Amino acid sequence: ATLHKLDYLVVANGGIRTHPNTGRKKLNIDSMHPNLSYIDVASGELIEQRSLSRKHHQLSIRHIDVNKQDVVVFGSQQQGRIHTQGSCIGKTQLGEELRLATQLPDKQANTSNYVGSIRFESSGRYFAASDPRAGLISFWDSETMTLVNQLRSHDVCGISPSNLAFVTSSGAGKINGYSLNQSTGKFVKQWSELIQDKGSLISFDNHLS
């Protein structure tokens, strides 16, 4: 992801070591060390690197987005012992520590401790995070790092900002549009379309632009 001023890049390092001889086998779950790194575009030098606490060292930071105020939100995927999904989402800025969300989604939602994608809407205040394994899309207020609400959506993963607020895609072939209901302060689904090609469903992969 590229920060707004284009002076530097912020890079998510998931911290999982693999080797060509063992394919996708994860070799260092007990000692993994994910981080967010800020890199100077002109020189390529490392400006700053921030890591989660030792308690959360098995949260592999996988996805990030940046708003116009250079606030970075990140989504992680839990390795090893289980946390709740709220701990898989966080934010930071240059010069600040990584801050994990403390408010948890509905305990009845059966979250999977897995974030598949994370994106800001155009104003930069709200962001959405997808959990394709649990079939959930959650909406967050970045200023307070509180959960606004969450909605069911089977195998949802891709998220993109739109003229509404967000558009999502899923492995079930659906494109959904969401907007913020000003009277309730909650995000609602405005429209849904099932995408087919010659009668067969289109299964979308992880990301959407």
Residue frames as a rotation matrix with the C-alpha (Angstrom) as fourth column:
ALA 1
0.582 0.813 0.000 0.00
0.813 -0.582 0.000 0.00
0.000 0.000 -1.000 0.00
THR 2
-0.411 -0.712 0.569 1.17
0.713 -0.640 -0.287 3.54
0.569 0.288 0.771 -0.70
LEU 3
-0.206 0.296 -0.933 0.84
0.804 -0.493 -0.334 6.36
-0.558 -0.819 -0.136 1.80
HIS 4
0.691 0.718 0.080 -0.93
0.633 -0.549 -0.546 9.53
-0.348 0.428 -0.834 0.69
LYS 5
0.664 -0.458 -0.592 2.13
-0.366 -0.889 0.276 11.79
-0.652 0.033 -0.757 0.55
LEU 6
0.969 -0.244 -0.034 4.00
0.109 0.549 -0.829 9.25
0.221 0.800 0.558 -1.58
ASP 7
0.357 -0.883 0.305 7.17
-0.893 -0.418 -0.165 9.88
0.273 -0.213 -0.938 0.42
TYR 8
-0.718 -0.587 0.374 7.26
-0.682 0.700 -0.212 6.36
-0.137 -0.408 -0.903 1.76
LEU 9
-0.094 0.623 -0.777 5.67
-0.425 0.681 0.597 2.95
0.901 0.386 0.201 1.52
VAL 10
-0.172 0.068 0.983 4.20
-0.938 0.294 -0.185 0.91
-0.302 -0.953 0.013 4.33
VAL 11
-0.249 -0.090 -0.964 4.70
-0.605 0.792 0.082 -2.83
0.756 0.604 -0.252 3.97
ALA 12
0.562 0.474 0.677 2.99
-0.818 0.440 0.370 -5.64
-0.123 -0.762 0.636 5.87
ASN 13
-0.452 -0.726 -0.518 5.35
-0.672 0.659 -0.338 -8.47
0.587 0.195 -0.786 6.74
GLY 14
0.523 0.831 -0.189 3.38
-0.533 0.492 0.688 -11.54
0.665 -0.259 0.700 7.77
GLY 15
0.049 -0.625 0.779 6.34
-0.997 0.016 0.076 -13.09
-0.060 -0.780 -0.622 9.58
ILE 16
0.726 0.256 0.638 5.77
-0.289 0.956 -0.054 -16.68
-0.624 -0.145 0.768 8.39
ARG 17
-0.267 -0.902 -0.340 8.85
-0.853 0.057 0.518 -18.50
-0.448 0.428 -0.785 7.11
THR 18
0.848 0.437 0.300 8.53
-0.223 0.807 -0.547 -21.11
-0.481 0.397 0.782 4.36
HIS 19
-0.303 -0.952 -0.029 11.03
-0.501 0.133 0.855 -23.00
-0.811 0.274 -0.517 2.20
PRO 20
-0.044 0.294 -0.955 10.80
-0.994 0.080 0.070 -24.27
0.097 0.952 0.289 -1.41
ASN 21
-0.793 -0.357 -0.493 11.59
-0.355 0.929 -0.102 -27.79
0.495 0.094 -0.864 -0.25
THR 22
-0.845 0.505 -0.176 8.53
0.456 0.510 -0.729 -27.89
-0.279 -0.696 -0.661 2.03
GLY 23
-0.350 0.754 0.555 6.03
0.723 -0.159 0.672 -25.95
0.596 0.637 -0.489 -0.10
ARG 24
0.016 0.480 0.877 3.58
-0.208 -0.856 0.473 -23.89
0.978 -0.190 0.086 1.96
LYS 25
0.384 0.075 -0.920 4.45
0.767 0.529 0.363 -25.54
0.514 -0.845 0.145 5.27
LYS 26
0.677 -0.083 0.731 4.84
-0.329 -0.923 0.199 -22.91
0.659 -0.375 -0.652 8.02
LEU 27
0.220 -0.755 -0.618 8.21
0.451 0.640 -0.622 -23.41
0.865 -0.142 0.481 9.67
ASN 28
-0.757 -0.653 -0.027 8.39
0.377 -0.404 -0.833 -20.83
0.533 -0.641 0.552 12.45
ILE 29
0.217 0.949 0.226 4.95
0.267 -0.281 0.922 -20.45
0.939 -0.140 -0.315 14.08
ASP 30
0.570 0.003 -0.822 6.45
0.817 0.108 0.567 -20.48
0.090 -0.994 0.059 17.58
SER 31
-0.185 -0.776 -0.604 9.01
0.728 -0.520 0.446 -17.77
-0.660 -0.357 0.661 16.76
MET 32
-0.039 0.194 0.980 7.31
0.924 -0.366 0.109 -15.72
0.380 0.910 -0.165 14.01
HIS 33
-0.341 -0.215 -0.915 7.70
0.626 -0.778 -0.050 -11.95
-0.701 -0.590 0.400 14.21
PRO 34
0.158 0.466 0.870 5.30
0.960 -0.280 -0.024 -9.99
0.232 0.839 -0.492 11.93
ASN 35
-0.374 -0.279 -0.884 5.70
0.545 -0.838 0.034 -6.23
-0.751 -0.469 0.465 11.51
LEU 36
0.822 0.454 0.344 4.72
0.560 -0.535 -0.632 -3.11
-0.103 0.712 -0.694 9.58
SER 37
-0.173 -0.970 -0.172 7.67
0.782 -0.242 0.574 -1.38
-0.598 -0.035 0.801 7.93
TYR 38
0.866 0.340 -0.368 7.90
0.103 -0.840 -0.533 2.18
-0.490 0.424 -0.762 6.57
ILE 39
0.003 -0.860 0.510 10.31
0.845 0.275 0.458 2.51
-0.535 0.430 0.728 3.65
ASP 40
0.012 -0.110 -0.994 11.60
-0.230 -0.968 0.104 5.73
-0.973 0.227 -0.036 2.07
VAL 41
0.831 0.418 0.367 10.61
0.236 0.331 -0.913 5.69
-0.503 0.846 0.176 -1.62
ALA 42
0.828 -0.507 -0.241 13.59
-0.532 -0.573 -0.623 7.69
0.178 0.643 -0.745 -2.86
SER 43
-0.074 -0.976 0.204 16.36
-0.987 0.043 -0.152 5.93
0.140 -0.213 -0.967 -0.95
GLY 44
0.239 0.237 -0.942 14.87
-0.234 0.955 0.181 2.54
0.942 0.177 0.284 -0.17
GLU 45
-0.791 -0.610 0.038 15.95
-0.145 0.127 -0.981 2.92
0.594 -0.782 -0.189 3.45
LEU 46
-0.072 0.723 -0.687 13.92
0.789 0.462 0.404 1.64
0.610 -0.513 -0.604 6.37
ILE 47
-0.262 0.073 0.962 12.39
-0.296 -0.955 -0.009 4.59
0.918 -0.287 0.272 8.24
GLU 48
-0.382 0.267 0.885 10.53
-0.918 0.003 -0.397 2.76
-0.109 -0.964 0.244 10.95
GLN 49
-0.462 0.275 -0.843 9.43
-0.151 0.912 0.381 -0.76
0.874 0.304 -0.380 11.84
ARG 50
-0.328 0.468 0.821 6.65
-0.944 -0.190 -0.268 -1.59
0.030 -0.863 0.504 14.29
SER 51
-0.695 0.080 -0.714 5.76
-0.029 0.990 0.139 -4.98
0.718 0.117 -0.686 15.73
LEU 52
0.481 0.868 0.121 2.95
-0.335 0.055 0.941 -6.32
0.810 -0.493 0.317 17.87
SER 53
0.172 -0.373 0.912 3.62
-0.983 -0.001 0.185 -7.30
-0.068 -0.928 -0.366 21.46
ARG 54
-0.829 -0.551 -0.100 5.06
-0.551 0.834 -0.029 -10.72
0.100 0.031 -0.995 22.24
LYS 55
-0.466 0.744 0.479 1.56
-0.181 0.450 -0.875 -11.77
-0.866 -0.494 -0.075 23.34
HIS 56
0.616 0.775 -0.138 0.31
-0.211 -0.007 -0.977 -11.26
-0.759 0.632 0.160 19.78
HIS 57
-0.301 -0.857 -0.417 3.38
-0.663 -0.126 0.738 -12.40
-0.686 0.499 -0.530 17.84
GLN 58
-0.742 0.061 0.668 1.34
0.372 0.866 0.335 -15.12
-0.558 0.497 -0.665 16.08
LEU 59
0.507 0.832 -0.224 -0.95
0.263 -0.397 -0.879 -12.57
-0.821 0.387 -0.421 14.41
SER 60
-0.457 -0.668 0.587 0.34
0.756 0.057 0.653 -12.63
-0.470 0.742 0.479 10.84
ILE 61
-0.011 0.422 -0.906 -0.27
-0.137 -0.899 -0.417 -9.15
-0.991 0.119 0.068 9.39
ARG 62
-0.321 -0.039 0.946 -1.62
0.723 0.636 0.271 -9.82
-0.612 0.771 -0.175 5.91
HIS 63
-0.008 0.469 0.883 -3.63
0.906 -0.370 0.204 -6.87
0.422 0.802 -0.422 4.58
ILE 64
-0.468 -0.192 -0.863 -3.43
0.613 -0.774 -0.160 -3.08
-0.637 -0.603 0.480 4.91
ASP 65
0.221 0.415 0.883 -5.08
0.856 -0.516 0.028 0.09
0.467 0.750 -0.469 3.64
VAL 66
-0.658 -0.539 -0.525 -4.27
0.695 -0.703 -0.150 3.77
-0.288 -0.464 0.838 4.08
ASN 67
0.492 0.867 0.081 -6.61
0.847 -0.455 -0.274 6.78
-0.201 0.204 -0.958 4.19
LYS 68
0.491 -0.249 0.835 -5.97
0.450 -0.748 -0.488 10.41
0.746 0.615 -0.256 3.21
GLN 69
0.788 -0.206 0.581 -4.78
-0.564 -0.621 0.545 11.22
0.248 -0.757 -0.605 6.73
ASP 70
-0.129 -0.894 -0.428 -2.09
-0.616 0.411 -0.673 8.51
0.777 0.177 -0.603 6.43
VAL 71
0.014 0.219 0.976 -3.83
-0.887 0.454 -0.089 6.30
-0.462 -0.864 0.201 9.00
VAL 72
-0.571 -0.273 -0.775 -3.00
-0.617 0.765 0.185 2.66
0.543 0.583 -0.605 8.32
VAL 73
0.353 0.625 0.697 -5.46
-0.864 0.502 -0.013 -0.11
-0.358 -0.598 0.717 9.18
PHE 74
-0.576 -0.614 -0.540 -4.35
-0.752 0.657 0.056 -3.72
0.321 0.438 -0.840 9.06
GLY 75
0.634 0.758 0.153 -5.96
-0.772 0.608 0.187 -7.14
0.049 -0.237 0.970 9.11
SER 76
-0.464 -0.861 0.207 -4.25
-0.885 0.464 -0.051 -10.24
-0.052 -0.207 -0.977 10.45
GLN 77
0.468 0.515 -0.718 -4.64
-0.487 0.828 0.277 -14.00
0.738 0.220 0.638 10.38
GLN 78
0.415 -0.251 0.874 -4.14
-0.886 0.106 0.451 -15.85
-0.206 -0.962 -0.178 13.63
GLN 79
0.083 -0.477 -0.875 -1.59
-0.346 0.809 -0.474 -18.64
0.934 0.343 -0.098 13.70
GLY 80
-0.828 -0.449 -0.335 -1.27
0.111 0.455 -0.884 -21.03
0.550 -0.769 -0.327 16.63
ARG 81
-0.667 0.570 -0.479 -3.49
0.688 0.224 -0.691 -20.38
-0.286 -0.790 -0.542 19.64
ILE 82
-0.154 0.766 0.624 -6.86
0.837 -0.234 0.495 -18.75
0.525 0.598 -0.605 19.09
HIS 83
-0.908 0.062 -0.414 -7.81
0.173 -0.845 -0.506 -15.12
-0.381 -0.531 0.757 19.74
THR 84
0.194 0.980 0.036 -11.06
0.591 -0.088 -0.802 -13.34
-0.783 0.177 -0.597 18.91
GLN 85
0.211 -0.111 0.971 -11.47
0.963 -0.145 -0.226 -11.57
0.166 0.983 0.077 15.57
GLY 86
0.983 0.175 0.051 -11.39
0.163 -0.969 0.183 -8.13
0.081 -0.172 -0.982 17.17
SER 87
0.491 -0.869 -0.068 -7.73
-0.114 -0.141 0.983 -8.74
-0.864 -0.475 -0.168 17.96
CYS 88
0.014 -0.464 0.886 -7.05
0.852 0.469 0.232 -9.43
-0.523 0.751 0.402 14.27
ILE 89
0.428 0.248 0.869 -7.74
0.728 -0.665 -0.169 -5.81
0.536 0.705 -0.465 13.30
GLY 90
0.205 -0.398 -0.894 -5.71
0.784 -0.481 0.394 -2.73
-0.586 -0.781 0.214 14.18
LYS 91
0.851 0.030 0.524 -4.36
0.380 -0.722 -0.578 0.64
0.361 0.691 -0.626 13.11
THR 92
0.137 -0.832 -0.538 -1.26
0.795 -0.232 0.561 2.81
-0.591 -0.505 0.629 13.30
GLN 93
0.990 -0.067 0.126 0.46
0.031 -0.761 -0.648 5.91
0.140 0.645 -0.752 11.89
LEU 94
0.196 -0.980 0.046 4.09
0.433 0.044 -0.900 6.76
0.880 0.196 0.433 11.36
GLY 95
-0.556 -0.518 0.650 5.62
-0.357 -0.557 -0.750 7.33
0.750 -0.649 0.125 14.79
GLU 96
0.083 0.671 0.737 2.93
-0.996 0.023 0.090 5.38
0.044 -0.741 0.670 16.65
GLU 97
-0.790 -0.276 0.547 2.72
-0.388 0.916 -0.099 1.87
-0.474 -0.291 -0.831 18.04
LEU 98
-0.700 0.592 -0.400 0.44
-0.104 0.470 0.877 -0.72
0.707 0.655 -0.268 16.45
ARG 99
-0.690 0.558 0.462 -2.97
-0.649 -0.192 -0.736 -0.58
-0.322 -0.808 0.494 18.14
LEU 100
-0.899 0.408 -0.158 -5.28
0.294 0.831 0.473 -3.58
0.324 0.379 -0.867 18.08
ALA 101
-0.186 0.925 0.331 -9.05
-0.542 -0.378 0.751 -3.20
0.820 -0.040 0.572 18.26
THR 102
-0.963 -0.145 0.227 -10.37
-0.268 0.417 -0.869 -4.13
0.032 -0.897 -0.440 21.68
GLN 103
-0.101 0.986 0.134 -14.09
-0.812 -0.003 -0.584 -4.22
-0.575 -0.168 0.801 20.91
LEU 104
-0.861 -0.247 0.444 -15.12
-0.052 0.912 0.407 -7.68
-0.506 0.328 -0.798 19.79
PRO 105
-0.594 0.695 -0.405 -17.69
-0.586 -0.029 0.810 -8.69
0.551 0.718 0.424 17.17
ASP 106
0.357 0.860 0.364 -20.80
-0.920 0.257 0.296 -10.56
0.161 -0.440 0.883 18.24
LYS 107
-0.498 -0.605 0.621 -19.74
-0.741 0.669 0.058 -13.72
-0.450 -0.432 -0.781 20.08
GLN 108
0.235 0.680 0.694 -22.51
-0.088 0.726 -0.682 -15.59
-0.968 0.099 0.231 18.28
ALA 109
0.639 0.061 -0.767 -20.95
-0.712 -0.329 -0.620 -14.83
-0.290 0.942 -0.167 14.91
ASN 110
0.723 -0.406 0.559 -18.39
0.327 0.914 0.241 -17.67
-0.609 0.009 0.794 15.07
THR 111
0.765 -0.517 -0.384 -15.53
-0.643 -0.636 -0.427 -15.55
-0.024 0.574 -0.819 13.75
SER 112
0.924 -0.379 -0.052 -12.51
0.353 0.897 -0.267 -17.44
0.148 0.228 0.962 12.44
ASN 113
0.517 -0.770 -0.374 -9.65
0.108 -0.375 0.921 -15.13
-0.849 -0.517 -0.111 13.47
TYR 114
-0.371 -0.549 0.749 -8.98
0.794 0.232 0.562 -14.50
-0.482 0.803 0.350 9.79
VAL 115
0.320 0.409 -0.855 -9.11
-0.148 -0.869 -0.471 -11.25
-0.936 0.277 -0.218 7.78
GLY 116
0.194 -0.165 0.967 -9.22
0.828 0.556 -0.072 -11.71
-0.526 0.815 0.244 4.02
SER 117
-0.297 -0.264 0.917 -9.25
0.735 -0.676 0.044 -8.05
0.609 0.688 0.396 2.97
ILE 118
0.076 0.288 -0.955 -9.49
0.830 -0.548 -0.100 -4.59
-0.552 -0.785 -0.281 4.55
ARG 119
-0.479 -0.196 0.856 -10.39
0.757 -0.586 0.289 -1.26
0.445 0.786 0.429 2.91
PHE 120
-0.678 0.263 -0.686 -11.31
0.243 -0.802 -0.546 2.34
-0.694 -0.537 0.480 3.79
GLU 121
0.372 0.749 0.548 -14.31
0.909 -0.174 -0.378 4.04
-0.188 0.639 -0.746 2.20
SER 122
0.179 -0.389 0.904 -13.74
0.729 -0.564 -0.387 7.38
0.660 0.729 0.183 0.44
SER 123
0.790 0.143 0.596 -14.03
-0.198 -0.861 0.469 9.66
0.580 -0.488 -0.652 3.48
GLY 124
-0.220 -0.953 -0.209 -11.35
-0.136 0.241 -0.961 7.69
0.966 -0.183 -0.182 5.30
ARG 125
-0.213 0.185 0.959 -13.31
-0.960 -0.221 -0.171 7.40
0.180 -0.958 0.224 8.53
TYR 126
0.522 0.522 0.675 -14.86
-0.636 0.765 -0.099 3.97
-0.568 -0.378 0.732 8.15
PHE 127
-0.497 -0.617 -0.611 -13.28
-0.857 0.458 0.235 0.75
0.135 0.640 -0.756 6.97
ALA 128
0.696 0.717 0.039 -14.55
-0.718 0.696 0.013 -2.74
-0.017 -0.037 0.999 6.25
ALA 129
-0.543 -0.822 0.174 -12.89
-0.818 0.564 0.114 -6.09
-0.192 -0.080 -0.978 6.93
SER 130
0.393 0.678 -0.621 -13.90
-0.796 0.589 0.139 -9.43
0.460 0.440 0.771 5.44
ASP 131
-0.446 -0.415 0.793 -13.79
-0.707 0.706 -0.028 -12.87
-0.548 -0.573 -0.609 7.02
PRO 132
-0.175 0.414 -0.893 -14.46
-0.883 0.336 0.329 -15.38
0.436 0.846 0.307 4.23
ARG 133
-0.828 -0.180 -0.531 -14.12
-0.006 0.949 -0.314 -18.41
0.560 -0.257 -0.787 6.50
ALA 134
-0.773 0.578 -0.261 -16.85
0.371 0.078 -0.926 -17.20
-0.515 -0.812 -0.274 8.85
GLY 135
-0.336 0.657 0.675 -18.84
0.855 -0.087 0.511 -15.51
0.394 0.749 -0.533 6.06
LEU 136
0.470 0.452 -0.758 -18.80
0.774 -0.624 0.108 -12.05
-0.424 -0.638 -0.643 7.69
ILE 137
-0.168 -0.476 0.863 -18.20
0.603 -0.743 -0.292 -8.48
0.780 0.471 0.412 6.62
SER 138
0.263 0.200 -0.944 -17.54
0.933 -0.300 0.196 -6.11
-0.244 -0.933 -0.266 9.54
PHE 139
0.308 -0.043 0.950 -17.60
0.458 -0.869 -0.188 -2.30
0.834 0.493 -0.248 9.49
TRP 140
0.095 -0.457 -0.884 -15.41
0.990 -0.048 0.131 -0.19
-0.102 -0.888 0.448 11.79
ASP 141
0.967 0.094 0.235 -14.98
0.098 -0.995 -0.006 3.44
0.233 0.029 -0.972 12.83
SER 142
0.251 -0.965 -0.079 -11.26
0.680 0.233 -0.695 4.18
0.689 0.121 0.715 12.50
GLU 143
-0.044 -0.252 0.967 -11.42
-0.361 -0.898 -0.250 7.24
0.931 -0.360 -0.052 14.77
THR 144
0.281 0.250 0.927 -12.62
-0.958 0.022 0.284 5.26
0.050 -0.968 0.245 17.77
MET 145
-0.708 -0.505 -0.494 -11.58
-0.562 0.826 -0.040 1.76
0.429 0.249 -0.868 16.58
THR 146
-0.483 0.654 0.583 -15.05
-0.418 0.412 -0.809 0.49
-0.769 -0.635 0.074 17.46
LEU 147
-0.878 0.260 0.403 -17.18
0.463 0.680 0.569 -1.98
-0.126 0.686 -0.717 15.58
VAL 148
-0.706 0.685 -0.180 -20.12
-0.706 -0.701 0.100 -0.28
-0.057 0.198 0.979 13.84
ASN 149
0.417 0.772 0.479 -21.85
-0.670 0.618 -0.412 -3.51
-0.614 -0.149 0.775 12.81
GLN 150
-0.780 -0.625 0.030 -21.33
-0.459 0.604 0.652 -6.75
-0.425 0.495 -0.758 10.92
LEU 151
0.328 0.892 -0.312 -23.35
-0.869 0.155 -0.470 -8.61
-0.371 0.425 0.826 8.31
ARG 152
0.093 -0.207 0.974 -23.44
0.093 0.976 0.198 -12.15
-0.991 0.072 0.110 6.98
SER 153
0.574 0.059 -0.817 -22.13
-0.795 -0.201 -0.573 -12.77
-0.198 0.978 -0.068 3.47
HIS 154
0.831 -0.177 0.527 -21.14
0.102 0.980 0.170 -16.27
-0.546 -0.088 0.833 2.40
ASP 155
0.269 -0.845 0.463 -17.44
0.900 0.392 0.193 -16.59
-0.344 0.364 0.865 1.43
VAL 156
0.977 0.090 0.194 -17.03
0.152 -0.930 -0.334 -12.80
0.151 0.356 -0.922 1.20
CYS 157
0.251 -0.938 -0.240 -13.49
0.878 0.116 0.464 -11.56
-0.408 -0.327 0.853 0.71
GLY 158
-0.530 -0.528 0.664 -12.89
0.790 -0.592 0.159 -8.81
0.310 0.609 0.731 -1.87
ILE 159
0.392 0.604 -0.694 -13.67
0.750 -0.646 -0.139 -5.22
-0.533 -0.466 -0.707 -0.78
SER 160
-0.589 -0.538 0.604 -13.47
0.764 -0.614 0.198 -1.97
0.264 0.578 0.772 -2.74
PRO 161
-0.543 0.424 -0.725 -14.66
0.186 -0.781 -0.596 1.58
-0.819 -0.458 0.346 -1.94
SER 162
-0.481 0.468 0.741 -17.53
0.857 0.073 0.509 2.77
0.184 0.880 -0.437 -4.11
ASN 163
-0.676 0.296 0.675 -19.91
-0.111 -0.946 0.303 5.71
0.729 0.130 0.672 -4.55
LEU 164
0.567 0.804 -0.181 -22.10
0.045 0.189 0.981 4.06
0.823 -0.564 0.071 -1.88
ALA 165
0.618 -0.531 0.579 -19.40
-0.751 -0.182 0.635 3.11
-0.232 -0.828 -0.511 0.62
PHE 166
-0.470 -0.775 0.422 -18.23
-0.591 0.631 0.502 -0.42
-0.656 -0.013 -0.755 -0.19
VAL 167
0.546 0.503 -0.670 -18.62
-0.797 0.558 -0.231 -3.12
0.258 0.660 0.705 -2.81
THR 168
-0.165 -0.587 0.792 -17.70
-0.702 0.634 0.324 -6.71
-0.693 -0.503 -0.517 -1.93
SER 169
0.131 0.156 -0.979 -17.17
-0.837 0.547 -0.025 -9.88
0.532 0.822 0.202 -3.96
SER 170
0.177 0.019 0.984 -17.44
-0.782 0.610 0.129 -13.51
-0.597 -0.793 0.123 -2.91
GLY 171
-0.855 -0.516 0.047 -16.52
-0.425 0.749 0.509 -17.01
-0.298 0.415 -0.860 -3.90
ALA 172
-0.368 0.821 0.437 -20.25
0.495 0.571 -0.655 -17.65
-0.787 -0.025 -0.616 -4.24
GLY 173
-0.545 0.059 0.836 -20.42
0.826 -0.133 0.548 -15.33
0.143 0.989 0.024 -7.25
LYS 174
0.550 0.827 -0.115 -22.10
0.832 -0.532 0.156 -12.38
0.068 -0.182 -0.981 -5.53
ILE 175
-0.682 -0.571 0.456 -21.31
0.489 -0.821 -0.296 -8.68
0.544 0.021 0.839 -5.76
ASN 176
0.301 0.779 -0.550 -22.86
0.946 -0.173 0.273 -6.69
0.117 -0.603 -0.789 -2.90
GLY 177
-0.360 -0.349 0.865 -23.07
0.270 -0.927 -0.262 -2.93
0.893 0.139 0.428 -2.35
TYR 178
0.083 0.309 -0.947 -23.19
0.991 0.074 0.111 -1.40
0.104 -0.948 -0.300 1.16
SER 179
-0.205 -0.124 0.971 -23.89
0.137 -0.986 -0.097 2.10
0.969 0.113 0.220 2.43
LEU 180
-0.911 -0.127 -0.391 -24.13
0.405 -0.105 -0.908 3.84
0.075 -0.986 0.147 5.79
ASN 181
0.103 0.987 0.119 -27.69
0.731 -0.157 0.664 4.41
0.674 0.019 -0.738 7.00
GLN 182
-0.598 -0.440 0.670 -27.52
0.014 -0.841 -0.540 7.90
0.801 -0.314 0.510 8.49
SER 183
0.238 0.787 0.569 -30.55
-0.661 -0.298 0.688 7.41
0.712 -0.540 0.449 10.73
THR 184
0.977 0.157 -0.143 -29.29
-0.025 0.753 0.657 4.23
0.211 -0.639 0.740 12.39
GLY 185
0.394 -0.908 0.142 -25.55
-0.897 -0.346 0.276 4.73
-0.202 -0.236 -0.950 12.04
LYS 186
0.111 -0.298 0.948 -25.25
-0.078 0.948 0.307 1.16
-0.991 -0.108 0.082 10.70
PHE 187
-0.683 -0.347 -0.643 -24.06
-0.679 -0.021 0.734 -0.16
-0.268 0.938 -0.221 7.36
VAL 188
0.211 0.829 0.518 -26.74
-0.258 0.558 -0.789 -1.88
-0.943 0.033 0.331 5.28
LYS 189
-0.679 -0.360 0.640 -26.76
0.460 0.472 0.753 -3.87
-0.573 0.805 -0.155 2.06
GLN 190
-0.270 0.538 -0.799 -28.19
-0.535 -0.774 -0.340 -1.72
-0.801 0.335 0.496 -0.73
TRP 191
0.584 0.449 -0.676 -28.04
-0.811 0.295 -0.505 -4.15
-0.027 0.844 0.536 -3.62
SER 192
-0.140 -0.593 0.793 -26.83
-0.358 0.777 0.518 -7.61
-0.923 -0.211 -0.321 -4.56
GLU 193
0.511 0.257 -0.820 -26.10
-0.858 0.099 -0.504 -9.22
-0.049 0.961 0.271 -7.92
LEU 194
0.384 -0.333 0.861 -25.31
-0.021 0.929 0.369 -12.84
-0.923 -0.160 0.350 -8.72
ILE 195
0.094 -0.468 -0.879 -22.73
-0.911 -0.396 0.113 -13.00
-0.401 0.790 -0.464 -11.52
GLN 196
0.379 0.078 0.922 -22.96
0.137 0.981 -0.139 -15.79
-0.915 0.180 0.361 -14.08
ASP 197
-0.313 -0.460 -0.831 -21.24
-0.841 -0.271 0.468 -16.61
-0.440 0.846 -0.302 -17.36
LYS 198
-0.437 0.253 -0.863 -23.18
-0.638 0.590 0.495 -18.89
0.635 0.767 -0.096 -19.72
GLY 199
0.521 0.820 -0.238 -25.25
-0.340 0.455 0.823 -20.10
0.783 -0.348 0.516 -16.80
SER 200
0.265 -0.508 -0.819 -22.31
0.771 0.622 -0.137 -20.90
0.579 -0.596 0.557 -14.51
LEU 201
0.966 0.098 -0.239 -21.50
0.240 -0.684 0.689 -18.90
-0.095 -0.723 -0.684 -11.38
ILE 202
0.298 -0.898 0.325 -18.36
-0.002 -0.341 -0.940 -16.77
0.955 0.279 -0.103 -11.33
SER 203
0.756 -0.125 -0.642 -16.31
0.651 0.247 0.718 -17.53
0.069 -0.961 0.268 -8.20
PHE 204
0.693 -0.485 0.533 -14.37
-0.259 -0.858 -0.444 -14.42
0.673 0.169 -0.720 -7.22
ASP 205
0.056 -0.781 -0.622 -10.99
0.714 0.467 -0.522 -14.67
0.698 -0.415 0.583 -5.52
ASN 206
-0.104 -0.129 -0.986 -9.63
0.993 -0.063 -0.097 -12.65
-0.050 -0.990 0.135 -2.57
HIS 207
-0.519 -0.295 -0.802 -9.34
0.426 -0.903 0.056 -9.04
-0.741 -0.313 0.594 -3.74
LEU 208
0.325 0.747 0.581 -11.36
0.943 -0.207 -0.261 -6.40
-0.074 0.632 -0.771 -5.58
SER 209
-0.637 -0.518 -0.571 -10.48
0.442 -0.852 0.279 -3.03
-0.631 -0.075 0.772 -7.11
